[in-house]
């Protein structure tokens, strides 16, 4: 009996020490210990419950609704908390006064609504403090009692809760609807209650207050506001003009067309909107109504957006006799020739004979404007394809970042592989140049970046020794994960000659400290069958 008691005390002290360590980690925002800290709620140690509740409250309070949704899925589906605790008999409501504040108690209940144990989940929504953001997520719980308890609590809370809570709960309700679980009528009932509450408050909604909210919340608000005519047209148009996210703009635009009158004059105004998405939608709407080309449509061939240029070209080809390539050639002499240059590339890439078109664009590679040179590179990439490899390589090594990036994209899009050895030698040359430049404006680190990214795209066995060389470079710590990931991917269908195999083994031996031991063994093992 004595030694049994001693052993229990020892285990209790060890458990408390581990729990205290986990709580300290959670207070430092290490969320990996969340499930371990939550187990403190099942103990009879008041100090552990107070400190654990405080740590959980600190982590949960700063989460957005999107993060709460992700946590709900992870905590319920991938967390095991049934080690030696019978959660069915844990009544957290009896320990309400043990927590430091109502805030800590609320977040314990909220996280408890994601618990893997159905009996414990059922107990959490019953308390008046437990409703707010997370409870709506339980409307699709697989345990019927949890769904009913969540529905009752949600319906009651909706009568008095602040409007901000309703907005966040709308996002949770969207998640529940998309999941397609049980009791669709209950979900629709809660949605109806939310709609009635928001209909009462819709007139008091201000545009700045909605725009200041998180993107995910704004999505849900717009889906509701523009599922009917709940705003006057002036306010609805103000939302469209000030909203910056394209998906939110699509929801607003769809609502405007469905529930508000839209004249041709309004559509023409939207064709001048600063958002390319709105311009594209206005263009589609006008074509849908007119079913033909209209005067001034050719001006949209010079729009900055590729999609708008393509749609304008499609309509003009179908409903007019306009020579689009001749139109673009004529506008090459404009002060800003970029749309015309890109238009030649976009329209010319479908033709069999593209050499003459490439000759029109090539002179602009020497233009003084970076924007024009970048556009010319993109057009050359569309017209010449892999035949323009020398041009892309030249501009890949350009010290102007946007030009170098455009050349890199041309190489990638056209499936060009310069060779692992060449890419490595070139990046070494620029590494020395970068070290000389230091942190000055003349730094050319972007060139090394694109050379390394191209090297990663080379044949898995050709690039392997050069990736190992890069691993030991202290200046490339940010690329270490990418380099190791590329080393892990090795083709089992390629042939490696003996000379190449010997070179790889030599590099592995010389750079043994740079390569993880397990990875090096795997490479040597593969070489036995590849060489």
SEKOL-515602 format. One record per residue (C-alpha): z, x, y. Coordinates in steps of 0.02 Angstrom, whole numbers, padded with zeros to 5 digits, always signed. Layout:
ZXY
...
END
This chain:
+00000+00000+00000
+00046+00139+00120
-00112+00238+00093
-00218+00080+00103
-00141+00042+00271
-00172+00221+00330
-00354+00211+00276
-00379+00045+00368
-00305+00120+00526
-00419+00271+00511
-00572+00161+00491
-00517+00053+00637
-00500+00206+00751
-00668+00273+00695
-00751+00103+00725
-00674+00092+00898
-00733+00269+00940
-00912+00231+00885
-00911+00067+00979
-00846+00150+01137
-00984+00279+01123
-01115+00141+01103
-01044+00048+01255
-01055+00207+01359
-01236+00228+01307
-01276+00047+01352
-01196+00068+01523
-01317+00214+01546
-01458+00088+01508
-01493+00149+01331
-01541-00021+01261
-01555+00044+01081
-01368+00014+01059
-01373-00168+01116
-01351-00245+00942
-01208-00126+00900
-01116-00166+01062
-01139-00352+01035
-01037-00339+00875
-00886-00309+00988
-00890-00497+01021
-00837-00525+00839
-00682-00414+00852
-00506-00461+00907
-00495-00310+01022
-00488-00377+01200
-00525-00210+01280
-00682-00186+01175
-00740-00363+01215
-00712-00337+01402
-00803-00170+01411
-00941-00228+01292
-00969-00388+01390
-00979-00290+01552
-01108-00169+01479
-01215-00310+01409
-01207-00401+01576
-01264-00244+01669
-01417-00227+01556
-01466-00411+01546
-01443-00455+01729
-01580-00337+01787
-01710-00403+01663
-01861-00503+01715
-01908-00661+01621
-02046-00565+01531
-01920-00437+01470
-01801-00575+01415
-01940-00655+01311
-01980-00489+01227
-01796-00458+01194
-01777-00630+01117
-01913-00594+00990
-01851-00419+00949
-01666-00462+00942
-01690-00611+00828
-01824-00545+00711
-01792-00358+00696
-01603-00343+00716
-01483-00347+00570
-01306-00394+00622
-01242-00463+00456
-01162-00300+00395
-00982-00353+00367
-00963-00492+00495
-00964-00676+00450
-01044-00741+00611
-01031-00920+00548
-00844-00913+00581
-00853-00822+00748
-00812-00942+00891
-00856-00848+01049
-00799-00994+01159
-00617-00963+01111
-00633-00789+01188
-00701-00848+01354
-00546-00790+01450
-00556-00617+01374
-00707-00569+01478
-00693-00491+01649
-00802-00621+01734
-00903-00779+01704
-01059-00672+01725
-01015-00564+01575
-00974-00717+01472
-01138-00801+01519
-01242-00652+01463
-01146-00640+01299
-01190-00822+01266
-01369-00798+01325
-01397-00649+01210
-01306-00745+01074
-01442-00878+01083
-01560-00743+01014
-01440-00699+00871
-01513-00686+00693
-01375-00801+00626
-01419-00985+00650
-01239-01046+00649
-01192-00927+00788
-01350-00970+00888
-01302-01153+00875
-01131-01120+00951
-01197-01025+01103
-01300-01161+01192
-01154-01284+01187
-01059-01205+01331
-01098-01260+01508
-01122-01079+01564
-01249-01037+01431
-01401-01123+01507
-01518-01035+01625
-01667-00928+01585
-01652-00892+01398
-01598-01061+01328
-01769-01143+01349
-01836-01014+01225
-01729-01097+01091
-01830-01259+01102
-01938-01189+00961
-01795-01119+00854
-01821-01142+00667
-01645-01215+00653
-01651-01398+00702
-01473-01404+00767
-01509-01259+00885
-01664-01348+00953
-01567-01509+00984
-01421-01419+01066
-01541-01320+01177
-01636-01479+01225
-01477-01572+01273
-01410-01427+01376
-01579-01396+01460
-01603-01580+01508
-01427-01587+01581
-01444-01425+01678
-01613-01473+01753
-01529-01609+01854
-01426-01489+01960
-01492-01311+01938
-01566-01211+02084
-01755-01215+02102
-01769-01029+02060
-01699-01065+01887
-01828-01201+01860
-01968-01079+01903
-01906-00951+01778
-01878-01086+01647
-02059-01142+01669
-02116-00971+01610
-02004-00986+01457
-02073-01160+01424
-02251-01090+01431
-02201-00966+01297
-02129-01105+01188
-02287-01211+01206
-02399-01065+01157
-02296-01029+01002
-02339-01201+00930
-02176-01225+00835
-02082-01384+00790
-02030-01536+00892
-02176-01543+01013
-02110-01705+01084
-01947-01622+01136
-02043-01484+01224
-02152-01611+01313
-01996-01708+01365
-01918-01553+01444
-02085-01515+01527
-02089-01690+01600
-01913-01671+01669
-01962-01505+01749
-02119-01584+01823
-02018-01727+01899
-01894-01605+01975
-02034-01497+02046
-02127-01648+02113
-01973-01687+02216
-01966-01508+02282
-02153-01470+02298
-02157-01514+02482
-02023-01385+02521
-02112-01241+02434
-02167-01107+02555
-02315-00992+02520
-02220-00829+02560
-02076-00875+02444
-02193-00908+02297
-02296-00750+02329
-02136-00647+02330
-02099-00697+02150
-02142-00600+01993
-02321-00617+01931
-02269-00701+01768
-02167-00832+01863
-02308-00862+01987
-02426-00898+01842
-02315-01038+01781
-02291-01108+01956
-02477-01113+01990
-02512-01196+01823
-02395-01335+01875
-02443-01349+02058
-02630-01354+02020
-02622-01468+01868
-02635-01610+01993
-02645-01640+02180
-02467-01592+02223
-02506-01495+02384
-02608-01536+02537
-02778-01448+02540
-02731-01331+02681
-02581-01262+02584
-02684-01249+02424
-02817-01147+02515
-02681-01038+02592
-02619-00996+02417
-02796-00946+02366
-02821-00838+02520
-02656-00745+02503
-02639-00729+02314
-02701-00558+02255
-02697-00570+02066
-02863-00626+01991
-02787-00734+01852
-02680-00828+01977
-02834-00849+02086
-02927-00924+01938
-02789-01053+01911
-02788-01099+02096
-02979-01106+02105
-02991-01218+01952
-02862-01336+02028
-02953-01338+02195
-03118-01386+02114
-03038-01516+02000
-02922-01608+02119
-02986-01570+02294
-03155-01601+02378
-03263-01444+02393
-03416-01454+02505
-03560-01330+02511
-03491-01267+02677
-03325-01224+02591
-03417-01139+02448
-03515-01035+02576
-03351-00984+02656
-03281-00930+02488
-03439-00826+02459
-03373-00716+02601
-03196-00704+02529
-03121-00530+02514
-03082-00558+02330
-03231-00523+02216
-03159-00647+02091
-03162-00789+02218
-03337-00741+02276
-03398-00744+02095
-03319-00914+02061
-03391-00986+02223
-03562-00921+02173
-03549-01000+02000
-03494-01165+02077
-03638-01167+02201
-03765-01129+02064
-03687-01264+01953
-03712-01392+02092
-03885-01338+02156
-03961-01283+01989
-04079-01166+02084
-04086-01016+02200
-04039-01043+02382
-04085-00955+02545
-03983-00798+02571
-03946-00773+02386
-04038-00606+02388
-03902-00539+02504
-03781-00551+02358
-03886-00421+02267
-03802-00299+02385
-03624-00357+02348
-03497-00222+02305
-03453-00309+02141
-03561-00276+01987
-03535-00450+01913
-03594-00536+02072
-03749-00425+02081
-03790-00465+01899
-03770-00653+01924
-03876-00649+02083
-04012-00552+01991
-04007-00677+01846
-04028-00828+01961
-04167-00747+02062
-04263-00695+01906
-04252-00872+01839
-04290-00969+01998
-04392-00853+02110
-04531-00723+02110
-04428-00589+02200
-04458-00410+02139
-04278-00356+02125
-04312-00170+02097
-04425-00166+02250
-04289-00254+02348
-04163-00119+02298
-04286+00021+02336
-04313-00051+02510
-04125-00051+02543
-04100+00131+02490
-04124+00177+02673
-03974+00073+02727
-03825+00164+02808
-03724+00121+02651
-03848+00132+02505
-03720+00123+02364
-03755-00059+02310
-03943-00025+02309
-03918+00135+02207
-03808+00046+02079
-03926-00102+02076
-04072+00011+02027
-03967+00080+01885
-03911-00092+01826
-04085-00169+01830
-04177-00015+01770
-04076+00023+01614
-04160-00122+01522
-04334-00050+01554
-04429+00065+01436
-04496+00179+01573
-04348+00233+01680
-04398+00408+01735
-04474+00351+01900
-04318+00253+01942
-04207+00404+01906
-04311+00505+02030
-04268+00377+02164
-04082+00403+02136
-04069+00591+02103
-04084+00645+02288
-03925+00549+02327
-03824+00667+02217
-03831+00789+02365
-03773+00659+02491
-03629+00707+02605
-03531+00547+02563
-03424+00555+02405
-03446+00369+02381
-03635+00384+02379
-03632+00533+02260
-03517+00438+02142
-03632+00286+02145
-03783+00397+02114
-03697+00476+01964
-03659+00306+01890
-03841+00253+01915
-03906+00414+01837
-03791+00383+01689
-03868+00211+01664
-04048+00271+01684
-04049+00440+01597
-03915+00418+01464
-03885+00574+01359
-04035+00660+01439
-03932+00688+01596
-03804+00798+01508
-03835+00949+01621
-03813+00842+01777
-03650+00767+01714
-03583+00938+01666
-03622+01008+01838
-03529+00868+01927
-03386+00866+01801
-03338+01035+01874
-03345+00969+02052
-03186+00998+02152
-03192+00820+02222
-03085+00713+02104
-03187+00552+02118
-03350+00644+02081
-03275+00735+01932
-03208+00570+01864
-03378+00485+01880
-03460+00627+01784
-03325+00618+01649
-03357+00432+01629
-03545+00463+01613
-03512+00590+01474
-03398+00470+01381
-03510+00317+01400
-03663+00410+01337
-03574+00486+01187
-03605+00667+01239
-03506+00805+01151
-03521+00974+01239
-03427+01066+01101
-03245+01110+01074
-03262+01297+01107
-03357+01271+01271
-03231+01143+01334
-03084+01255+01291
-03160+01409+01375
-03202+01308+01531
-03027+01234+01546
-02953+01409+01528
-03062+01466+01672
-03001+01321+01779
-02821+01349+01723
-02825+01520+01805
-02908+01444+01958
-02774+01309+01964
-02634+01438+01953
-02713+01530+02098
-02726+01371+02201
-02548+01318+02159
-02496+01156+02243
-02618+01171+02388
-02755+01047+02429
-02878+01159+02340
-02794+01123+02173
-02921+01078+02037
-02803+01013+01903
-02909+00855+01885
-03051+00960+01812
-02935+01029+01677
-02877+00853+01639
-03052+00789+01606
-03098+00944+01505
-02945+00919+01395
-02981+00733+01372
-03159+00776+01320
-03093+00909+01201
-02986+00777+01116
-03145+00676+01084
-03230+00817+00989
-03245+00834+00800
-03069+00833+00726
-03085+01003+00639
-03185+01088+00777
-03054+01043+00908
-02902+01080+00799
-02874+01267+00837
-02903+01241+01023
-02778+01097+01030
-02650+01214+00952
-02685+01341+01089
-02654+01205+01219
-02488+01155+01138
-02409+01320+01188
-02462+01300+01370
-02304+01256+01468
-02407+01179+01609
-02472+01045+01489
-02308+00964+01438
-02370+00793+01497
-02513+00806+01371
-02406+00859+01223
-02398+00685+01143
-02587+00664+01159
-02619+00835+01086
-02502+00806+00938
-02579+00635+00911
-02753+00713+00904
-02692+00845+00781
-02627+00707+00668
-02801+00627+00658
-02911+00733+00545
-03070+00672+00461
-03063+00680+00271
-03252+00663+00256
-03303+00814+00359
-03350+00984+00287
-03261+01140+00348
-03343+01307+00309
-03239+01454+00252
-03254+01548+00415
-03190+01397+00513
-03049+01368+00386
-02995+01550+00401
-02994+01536+00591
-02885+01379+00583
-02762+01462+00464
-02755+01616+00575
-02716+01510+00728
-02582+01415+00632
-02501+01579+00582
-02508+01654+00756
-02449+01498+00846
-02322+01441+00717
-02190+01406+00851
-02305+01285+00944
-02345+01172+00795
-02212+01066+00706
-02184+01136+00532
-02223+00973+00441
-02388+00953+00535
-02439+01133+00497
-02407+01106+00310
-02512+00946+00314
-02657+01038+00396
-02652+01180+00269
-02644+01053+00127
-02798+00960+00193
-02894+01123+00211
-02879+01153+00023
-02993+01005-00006
-03102+01016+00151
-03158+01199+00146
END
